[in-house]
Structures are given as structure tokens and as C-alpha cells.
Amino acid sequence: MKNRGHVICYNFSIKSVGLLILFLSTLIAETDLATDIKRSLISPCCWAGTVYDLDHNPEMEELINQFISQGKTKQEILEYYIGLYGERILAVPIAEGFNIMVWVTPILAGMIGITFLFFFLRTPNDIPSSVISTPSKVPFDDEIEKELQKMD
């Protein structure tokens, strides 16, 4: 009988620890989701940084936390803010249409630059071993030379 009490107590403690872990993981997941959303949105008060980086928008942060507690997904929350402010609220532009250029242009510029450097550094800079002088066709060259020798 005594062992049975320990088993029930042990079973109860395992369940309570399991529930505690489940509760804490839910809180951590909500915090991670809130942090992820705050990093995905530009702060509309000054458009200078993300909501996560700047502490200028306590109302916006509170609204994000309310949306999360209501069970809304990240995409639903982002779509709400896109509807309110437009796509410029997003810290990372959506890769559709013209915004694809935002992603493709730096990659192409880097590839072109690396290719240019490769060919520029690869071309040999041959310096001729001897300079071949050709006789000049200056009129009166002999007379000028004689005059210069007289001056010395």
C-alpha cells in the first residue's frame, strides 16, 4: 500500500512536470513567434528599423501579442500590416514581380564583377625585353646634331 502511494505521487509529479514543460514551450513558442514577426516588420513611426530593434511602438508590439494570443499565424499578422501600410512595412520584400530584381541584381553584379576581375588578372602584361629604336625622320636631324655638338 505504501508503494502505491509513491507510484501515484510519482505519476502525478511526472504529469505536472510534463504540463509545466508544455506550458513553458508554448510561452517560448509565442515569444519566438512575436520576435520573428517584430523582426519582419519595419517600424512605421520612423521607417528606420524593425519593430524589434526600435522601442518606439509599444502599441504595435501589444497588438502583435494580442494577435498571437488569438491564435493568428505569422502570415495572417503580416497580411494585416501589409493591408494597413503596404508592402514597405516588410523588412524583407516579397520576391514577386519587380521585387525579384532586389534579390537578383546584387547576385548578378557580384558575378559580373568576379568575372571581370578574373579576366583582368588573367591577362598577361608582357613587357618587351628590348626596345627597338627606329631611325627618326626629323628633317635636318644631322645639322641639329652638329649644332648641339658645337655647343658642348
Z-matrix of the N, CA and C atoms (Angstrom, degrees):
N
C 1 1.437
C 2 1.520 1 111.02
N 3 1.319 2 114.91 1 -39.04
C 4 1.454 3 120.17 2 -179.90
C 5 1.532 4 110.73 3 -63.49
N 6 1.318 5 117.39 4 -41.08
C 7 1.466 6 121.65 5 179.41
C 8 1.524 7 111.34 6 -65.65
N 9 1.302 8 115.98 7 -34.82
C 10 1.459 9 119.44 8 -179.62
C 11 1.528 10 110.66 9 -64.15
N 12 1.284 11 118.94 10 -37.12
C 13 1.459 12 123.07 11 176.97
C 14 1.519 13 110.79 12 -63.68
N 15 1.324 14 116.48 13 -39.69
C 16 1.466 15 120.27 14 177.74
C 17 1.525 16 111.21 15 -67.39
N 18 1.329 17 116.26 16 -36.45
C 19 1.462 18 120.77 17 179.22
C 20 1.519 19 109.81 18 -66.25
N 21 1.326 20 117.21 19 -43.43
C 22 1.463 21 120.66 20 179.07
C 23 1.519 22 110.17 21 -64.88
N 24 1.326 23 115.80 22 -43.32
C 25 1.474 24 119.96 23 179.07
C 26 1.527 25 110.12 24 -64.22
N 27 1.345 26 115.82 25 -42.82
C 28 1.462 27 120.73 26 179.15
C 29 1.526 28 110.43 27 -63.49
N 30 1.336 29 116.95 28 -43.71
C 31 1.456 30 122.55 29 179.20
C 32 1.531 31 110.18 30 -63.12
N 33 1.330 32 116.61 31 -41.76
C 34 1.466 33 121.05 32 178.49
C 35 1.529 34 110.99 33 -64.30
N 36 1.329 35 117.31 34 -41.08
C 37 1.464 36 119.96 35 -179.07
C 38 1.530 37 111.01 36 -68.29
N 39 1.321 38 117.66 37 -35.39
C 40 1.467 39 120.45 38 177.33
C 41 1.525 40 109.89 39 -65.42
N 42 1.323 41 116.27 40 -43.05
C 43 1.460 42 119.62 41 178.88
C 44 1.522 43 111.23 42 -64.71
N 45 1.315 44 116.32 43 -41.86
C 46 1.469 45 118.74 44 -179.17
C 47 1.521 46 111.11 45 -67.32
N 48 1.332 47 117.62 46 -38.46
C 49 1.467 48 120.50 47 176.67
C 50 1.527 49 109.58 48 -65.57
N 51 1.330 50 116.87 49 -40.54
C 52 1.464 51 120.51 50 177.86
C 53 1.515 52 111.85 51 -62.16
N 54 1.325 53 116.77 52 -43.90
C 55 1.466 54 120.29 53 177.42
C 56 1.523 55 111.51 54 -64.96
N 57 1.326 56 116.23 55 -38.82
C 58 1.464 57 120.10 56 178.27
C 59 1.528 58 110.51 57 -63.24
N 60 1.331 59 116.50 58 -43.56
C 61 1.468 60 120.48 59 178.42
C 62 1.525 61 110.39 60 -64.07
N 63 1.325 62 117.44 61 -41.60
C 64 1.460 63 121.14 62 178.20
C 65 1.524 64 110.81 63 -62.32
N 66 1.319 65 116.54 64 -43.74
C 67 1.464 66 121.25 65 179.58
C 68 1.529 67 110.92 66 -64.09
N 69 1.337 68 116.36 67 -46.04
C 70 1.469 69 119.64 68 -179.91
C 71 1.523 70 111.44 69 -65.75
N 72 1.330 71 117.51 70 -39.37
C 73 1.468 72 119.26 71 179.03
C 74 1.521 73 110.96 72 -65.81
N 75 1.332 74 117.23 73 -34.47
C 76 1.466 75 120.56 74 176.17
C 77 1.523 76 110.34 75 -65.42
N 78 1.333 77 116.52 76 -43.36
C 79 1.470 78 119.79 77 177.79
C 80 1.520 79 111.37 78 -63.34
N 81 1.330 80 116.23 79 -42.52
C 82 1.465 81 119.95 80 179.56
C 83 1.519 82 110.04 81 -65.81
N 84 1.338 83 117.62 82 -40.69
C 85 1.467 84 120.81 83 179.08
C 86 1.518 85 110.30 84 -63.17
N 87 1.347 86 117.01 85 -41.22
C 88 1.461 87 119.69 86 178.26
C 89 1.521 88 110.42 87 -65.41
N 90 1.329 89 116.86 88 -39.31
C 91 1.461 90 120.31 89 178.41
C 92 1.520 91 110.07 90 -65.65
N 93 1.343 92 117.03 91 -42.37
C 94 1.462 93 120.29 92 178.21
C 95 1.523 94 110.84 93 -63.51
N 96 1.324 95 117.16 94 -40.67
C 97 1.461 96 120.77 95 178.44
C 98 1.524 97 110.19 96 -64.92
N 99 1.331 98 116.36 97 -42.56
C 100 1.465 99 119.84 98 178.66
C 101 1.521 100 110.50 99 -62.88
N 102 1.322 101 116.87 100 -43.58
C 103 1.466 102 120.74 101 178.52
C 104 1.520 103 110.55 102 -63.14
N 105 1.325 104 117.12 103 -42.51
C 106 1.463 105 121.26 104 179.39
C 107 1.527 106 110.87 105 -62.01
N 108 1.318 107 116.70 106 -43.08
C 109 1.469 108 120.25 107 179.54
C 110 1.523 109 110.30 108 -66.86
N 111 1.323 110 117.13 109 -41.92
C 112 1.471 111 120.65 110 179.88
C 113 1.523 112 111.12 111 -64.30
N 114 1.316 113 117.12 112 -31.92
C 115 1.470 114 120.19 113 177.04
C 116 1.524 115 111.65 114 -76.98
N 117 1.326 116 117.20 115 -18.96
C 118 1.462 117 121.37 116 -178.42
C 119 1.517 118 113.20 117 -88.91
N 120 1.328 119 117.69 118 -10.84
C 121 1.463 120 121.27 119 -175.61
C 122 1.523 121 111.18 120 -114.80
N 123 1.331 122 115.54 121 136.30
C 124 1.462 123 121.54 122 174.12
C 125 1.526 124 108.04 123 -80.74
N 126 1.311 125 115.80 124 141.27
C 127 1.460 126 120.55 125 179.81
C 128 1.530 127 109.83 126 -70.31
N 129 1.339 128 118.55 127 118.28
C 130 1.468 129 120.46 128 -175.00
C 131 1.527 130 114.18 129 -75.64
N 132 1.328 131 117.98 130 -6.66
C 133 1.465 132 118.27 131 -179.36
C 134 1.524 133 110.99 132 -73.57
N 135 1.322 134 117.05 133 -35.27
C 136 1.468 135 119.04 134 -177.44
C 137 1.529 136 112.69 135 -135.58
N 138 1.322 137 118.00 136 -8.91
C 139 1.463 138 123.25 137 179.35
C 140 1.525 139 111.71 138 55.89
N 141 1.342 140 117.09 139 32.78
C 142 1.461 141 120.47 140 -176.47
C 143 1.523 142 113.17 141 -110.20
N 144 1.290 143 118.63 142 -10.60
C 145 1.455 144 121.26 143 -178.91
C 146 1.515 145 110.03 144 -170.41
N 147 1.323 146 115.40 145 179.57
C 148 1.456 147 119.32 146 -179.06
C 149 1.525 148 110.72 147 -79.07
N 150 1.303 149 115.72 148 164.15
C 151 1.465 150 121.52 149 177.92
C 152 1.524 151 109.28 150 -62.77
N 153 1.323 152 117.07 151 -34.15
C 154 1.461 153 121.67 152 179.59
C 155 1.527 154 111.06 153 -67.13
N 156 1.324 155 117.04 154 -41.30
C 157 1.464 156 121.31 155 -176.89
C 158 1.521 157 112.61 156 -73.65
N 159 1.313 158 117.22 157 -36.01
C 160 1.463 159 121.52 158 -176.09
C 161 1.524 160 109.55 159 -104.83
N 162 1.307 161 116.70 160 142.53
C 163 1.464 162 120.85 161 178.41
C 164 1.516 163 110.91 162 -104.18
N 165 1.319 164 117.29 163 39.74
C 166 1.462 165 121.94 164 -177.77
C 167 1.521 166 112.88 165 -93.22
N 168 1.320 167 118.40 166 -9.94
C 169 1.463 168 121.08 167 -171.77
C 170 1.524 169 112.59 168 -124.92
N 171 1.316 170 119.06 169 67.43
C 172 1.471 171 118.00 170 177.80
C 173 1.526 172 112.15 171 -64.77
N 174 1.343 173 117.25 172 -30.67
C 175 1.466 174 119.62 173 178.76
C 176 1.523 175 110.79 174 -66.13
N 177 1.322 176 116.09 175 -41.54
C 178 1.464 177 120.53 176 -179.28
C 179 1.534 178 109.77 177 -67.23
N 180 1.329 179 117.09 178 -41.35
C 181 1.458 180 120.43 179 178.66
C 182 1.527 181 110.62 180 -64.26
N 183 1.320 182 116.93 181 -39.87
C 184 1.462 183 120.89 182 178.35
C 185 1.529 184 110.72 183 -65.56
N 186 1.326 185 116.98 184 -39.95
C 187 1.461 186 120.92 185 178.64
C 188 1.528 187 110.89 186 -65.44
N 189 1.328 188 117.00 187 -38.97
C 190 1.470 189 120.67 188 176.76
C 191 1.524 190 109.57 189 -61.81
N 192 1.333 191 116.94 190 -44.57
C 193 1.467 192 120.38 191 178.72
C 194 1.526 193 111.31 192 -63.66
N 195 1.334 194 117.74 193 -36.14
C 196 1.465 195 120.81 194 176.80
C 197 1.529 196 110.93 195 -65.53
N 198 1.339 197 116.35 196 -42.53
C 199 1.463 198 120.00 197 178.03
C 200 1.527 199 110.67 198 -60.72
N 201 1.330 200 116.51 199 -42.17
C 202 1.466 201 120.48 200 -179.60
C 203 1.523 202 110.11 201 -65.20
N 204 1.330 203 117.01 202 -42.48
C 205 1.468 204 119.45 203 179.39
C 206 1.530 205 111.53 204 -66.70
N 207 1.336 206 117.47 205 -24.73
C 208 1.464 207 121.21 206 175.80
C 209 1.527 208 111.74 207 -78.81
N 210 1.341 209 116.30 208 -8.92
C 211 1.457 210 120.41 209 177.21
C 212 1.513 211 114.31 210 92.57
N 213 1.317 212 117.71 211 14.18
C 214 1.469 213 119.88 212 179.49
C 215 1.525 214 109.51 213 -75.09
N 216 1.325 215 115.30 214 148.94
C 217 1.459 216 120.85 215 179.84
C 218 1.527 217 110.01 216 -84.65
N 219 1.317 218 114.72 217 169.40
C 220 1.464 219 120.12 218 178.77
C 221 1.522 220 110.31 219 -59.85
N 222 1.323 221 116.60 220 -44.00
C 223 1.465 222 120.59 221 -177.88
C 224 1.523 223 111.47 222 -62.92
N 225 1.328 224 116.91 223 -39.92
C 226 1.465 225 120.05 224 178.83
C 227 1.528 226 111.25 225 -64.57
N 228 1.323 227 116.06 226 -40.59
C 229 1.472 228 119.96 227 179.89
C 230 1.521 229 110.08 228 -67.70
N 231 1.341 230 116.74 229 -43.12
C 232 1.465 231 119.73 230 178.63
C 233 1.524 232 110.91 231 -63.35
N 234 1.325 233 117.31 232 -40.54
C 235 1.470 234 120.30 233 178.35
C 236 1.524 235 111.42 234 -64.00
N 237 1.334 236 117.22 235 -34.55
C 238 1.464 237 120.55 236 176.41
C 239 1.533 238 109.85 237 -60.93
N 240 1.331 239 116.46 238 -47.28
C 241 1.463 240 119.77 239 -178.45
C 242 1.529 241 112.25 240 -72.39
N 243 1.332 242 117.78 241 -31.13
C 244 1.470 243 120.21 242 174.73
C 245 1.523 244 109.42 243 -65.18
N 246 1.329 245 116.99 244 -39.51
C 247 1.460 246 120.50 245 176.66
C 248 1.518 247 112.24 246 -64.48
N 249 1.327 248 116.80 247 -31.54
C 250 1.461 249 121.59 248 -178.75
C 251 1.526 250 112.05 249 -79.49
N 252 1.348 251 117.20 250 -46.43
C 253 1.465 252 121.51 251 -171.57
C 254 1.525 253 114.48 252 -115.63
N 255 1.304 254 118.61 253 -10.57
C 256 1.461 255 120.75 254 -175.05
C 257 1.524 256 110.36 255 90.95
N 258 1.323 257 115.85 256 179.49
C 259 1.469 258 120.41 257 -175.77
C 260 1.517 259 113.51 258 -69.35
N 261 1.301 260 118.81 259 -14.49
C 262 1.464 261 119.29 260 -178.96
C 263 1.518 262 111.92 261 -71.23
N 264 1.337 263 118.38 262 -10.24
C 265 1.459 264 122.10 263 176.58
C 266 1.527 265 110.79 264 -72.44
N 267 1.337 266 117.09 265 -20.44
C 268 1.462 267 120.93 266 -178.06
C 269 1.522 268 110.79 267 -78.94
N 270 1.331 269 116.09 268 134.60
C 271 1.463 270 120.69 269 177.94
C 272 1.527 271 110.79 270 -71.30
N 273 1.320 272 116.81 271 -31.72
C 274 1.460 273 122.28 272 178.02
C 275 1.525 274 107.14 273 -119.42
N 276 1.342 275 117.82 274 119.82
C 277 1.464 276 119.56 275 -177.29
C 278 1.528 277 112.04 276 -65.57
N 279 1.317 278 114.85 277 150.48
C 280 1.461 279 121.01 278 177.45
C 281 1.528 280 108.03 279 -72.29
N 282 1.323 281 116.85 280 132.82
C 283 1.468 282 121.28 281 -177.25
C 284 1.522 283 110.42 282 -82.60
N 285 1.332 284 116.27 283 71.95
C 286 1.461 285 122.60 284 175.97
C 287 1.514 286 108.53 285 -138.76
N 288 1.320 287 116.31 286 147.03
C 289 1.461 288 120.82 287 174.55
C 290 1.518 289 112.60 288 59.07
N 291 1.335 290 115.35 289 -130.06
C 292 1.458 291 120.67 290 -177.30
C 293 1.525 292 112.05 291 -66.94
N 294 1.320 293 117.82 292 -26.64
C 295 1.463 294 121.02 293 -179.24
C 296 1.524 295 112.62 294 -65.04
N 297 1.325 296 117.28 295 -16.87
C 298 1.463 297 119.52 296 176.41
C 299 1.527 298 109.77 297 -61.83
N 300 1.331 299 116.46 298 -31.86
C 301 1.467 300 119.90 299 178.54
C 302 1.528 301 111.40 300 -61.30
N 303 1.321 302 117.46 301 -31.21
C 304 1.465 303 120.86 302 178.15
C 305 1.519 304 110.00 303 -62.46
N 306 1.303 305 117.01 304 -32.66
C 307 1.456 306 121.17 305 -179.80
C 308 1.525 307 112.05 306 -88.01
N 309 1.321 308 117.28 307 -36.06
C 310 1.464 309 121.07 308 -172.51
C 311 1.527 310 112.43 309 -83.63
N 312 1.326 311 118.29 310 -38.33
C 313 1.464 312 121.80 311 -174.17
C 314 1.528 313 113.15 312 -57.89
N 315 1.321 314 121.12 313 -48.13
C 316 1.471 315 118.76 314 179.42
C 317 1.521 316 113.01 315 -62.61
N 318 1.317 317 116.58 316 -35.04
C 319 1.464 318 119.53 317 179.04
C 320 1.524 319 110.10 318 -67.34
N 321 1.336 320 116.99 319 -45.55
C 322 1.470 321 120.29 320 178.53
C 323 1.524 322 111.34 321 -63.56
N 324 1.327 323 117.52 322 -42.75
C 325 1.464 324 120.58 323 179.60
C 326 1.526 325 110.27 324 -62.15
N 327 1.305 326 117.22 325 -40.55
C 328 1.461 327 120.59 326 177.72
C 329 1.515 328 112.24 327 -64.46
N 330 1.334 329 116.69 328 -42.39
C 331 1.463 330 120.09 329 179.36
C 332 1.525 331 111.30 330 -66.06
N 333 1.327 332 117.24 331 -41.06
C 334 1.469 333 120.69 332 178.36
C 335 1.524 334 109.82 333 -64.49
N 336 1.322 335 117.19 334 -43.01
C 337 1.465 336 120.87 335 179.32
C 338 1.515 337 112.44 336 -63.05
N 339 1.318 338 116.86 337 -43.48
C 340 1.464 339 120.43 338 178.99
C 341 1.520 340 110.45 339 -65.55
N 342 1.333 341 117.95 340 -40.42
C 343 1.468 342 121.49 341 177.63
C 344 1.520 343 110.65 342 -62.94
N 345 1.335 344 117.19 343 -44.29
C 346 1.462 345 120.98 344 178.64
C 347 1.524 346 110.47 345 -60.82
N 348 1.326 347 117.23 346 -46.61
C 349 1.464 348 120.01 347 179.10
C 350 1.523 349 111.34 348 -62.49
N 351 1.318 350 116.92 349 -39.66
C 352 1.458 351 120.44 350 179.68
C 353 1.520 352 110.80 351 -59.87
N 354 1.341 353 116.95 352 -49.19
C 355 1.464 354 119.71 353 -178.60
C 356 1.525 355 111.76 354 -72.18
N 357 1.316 356 118.29 355 -33.62
C 358 1.459 357 121.18 356 179.15
C 359 1.526 358 110.53 357 -67.23
N 360 1.311 359 116.83 358 -43.30
C 361 1.463 360 119.63 359 -179.62
C 362 1.524 361 112.10 360 -77.21
N 363 1.293 362 117.46 361 -20.18
C 364 1.453 363 121.65 362 -178.41
C 365 1.524 364 112.50 363 -81.70
N 366 1.331 365 118.53 364 -30.08
C 367 1.461 366 120.30 365 -177.28
C 368 1.521 367 109.65 366 -67.54
N 369 1.323 368 116.84 367 131.08
C 370 1.466 369 119.59 368 -178.71
C 371 1.529 370 110.76 369 -74.75
N 372 1.280 371 114.44 370 142.61
C 373 1.465 372 120.76 371 175.88
C 374 1.525 373 107.50 372 -104.47
N 375 1.327 374 116.09 373 77.65
C 376 1.463 375 121.01 374 -178.18
C 377 1.517 376 110.02 375 -71.64
N 378 1.314 377 114.85 376 125.84
C 379 1.460 378 121.07 377 174.25
C 380 1.522 379 105.99 378 -103.60
N 381 1.322 380 117.18 379 125.70
C 382 1.473 381 118.07 380 -179.25
C 383 1.532 382 110.09 381 -61.14
N 384 1.336 383 114.90 382 140.70
C 385 1.462 384 119.84 383 -176.14
C 386 1.526 385 112.41 384 -71.56
N 387 1.301 386 118.83 385 -30.91
C 388 1.463 387 120.62 386 178.22
C 389 1.525 388 109.09 387 -138.74
N 390 1.298 389 114.47 388 147.10
C 391 1.455 390 119.98 389 178.68
C 392 1.518 391 107.54 390 -94.27
N 393 1.287 392 115.22 391 125.09
C 394 1.461 393 120.38 392 179.39
C 395 1.516 394 107.12 393 -94.66
N 396 1.327 395 114.90 394 121.05
C 397 1.463 396 117.87 395 178.90
C 398 1.522 397 109.09 396 -94.88
N 399 1.262 398 113.79 397 138.53
C 400 1.460 399 119.58 398 178.11
C 401 1.520 400 107.77 399 -106.74
N 402 1.312 401 116.56 400 145.02
C 403 1.465 402 118.56 401 179.39
C 404 1.522 403 109.88 402 -63.23
N 405 1.287 404 114.39 403 135.95
C 406 1.460 405 118.29 404 -178.08
C 407 1.519 406 110.30 405 -80.58
N 408 1.271 407 115.30 406 151.83
C 409 1.460 408 122.25 407 -179.49
C 410 1.523 409 109.85 408 -106.67
N 411 1.317 410 115.94 409 38.06
C 412 1.460 411 119.42 410 -179.86
C 413 1.536 412 108.24 411 -77.56
N 414 1.318 413 117.47 412 128.68
C 415 1.469 414 118.70 413 178.26
C 416 1.531 415 110.50 414 -66.26
N 417 1.275 416 115.15 415 142.74
C 418 1.464 417 123.57 416 179.05
C 419 1.527 418 112.11 417 63.40
N 420 1.304 419 118.19 418 29.58
C 421 1.455 420 122.19 419 -178.49
C 422 1.523 421 110.83 420 -63.24
N 423 1.322 422 117.73 421 -41.79
C 424 1.465 423 121.31 422 179.88
C 425 1.519 424 111.08 423 -63.74
N 426 1.296 425 116.56 424 -42.47
C 427 1.467 426 120.22 425 -179.15
C 428 1.528 427 110.99 426 -65.85
N 429 1.323 428 116.78 427 -38.08
C 430 1.467 429 120.42 428 179.33
C 431 1.518 430 109.18 429 -65.44
N 432 1.308 431 117.69 430 -41.47
C 433 1.457 432 121.39 431 179.21
C 434 1.527 433 110.91 432 -62.05
N 435 1.311 434 117.29 433 -42.26
C 436 1.468 435 120.94 434 178.88
C 437 1.519 436 110.66 435 -63.18
N 438 1.322 437 116.89 436 -42.44
C 439 1.470 438 121.39 437 179.27
C 440 1.534 439 110.27 438 -61.87
N 441 1.324 440 115.85 439 -41.65
C 442 1.463 441 119.85 440 -179.16
C 443 1.525 442 110.94 441 -67.25
N 444 1.314 443 117.94 442 -36.17
C 445 1.461 444 120.63 443 178.60
C 446 1.523 445 111.10 444 -68.45
N 447 1.306 446 117.62 445 -34.61
C 448 1.466 447 121.04 446 177.29
C 449 1.524 448 110.55 447 -65.56
N 450 1.325 449 117.42 448 -34.61
C 451 1.467 450 121.46 449 -178.33
C 452 1.524 451 111.38 450 -71.12
N 453 1.289 452 118.20 451 -26.48
C 454 1.470 453 120.62 452 -179.68
C 455 1.459 454 108.91 453 -74.65
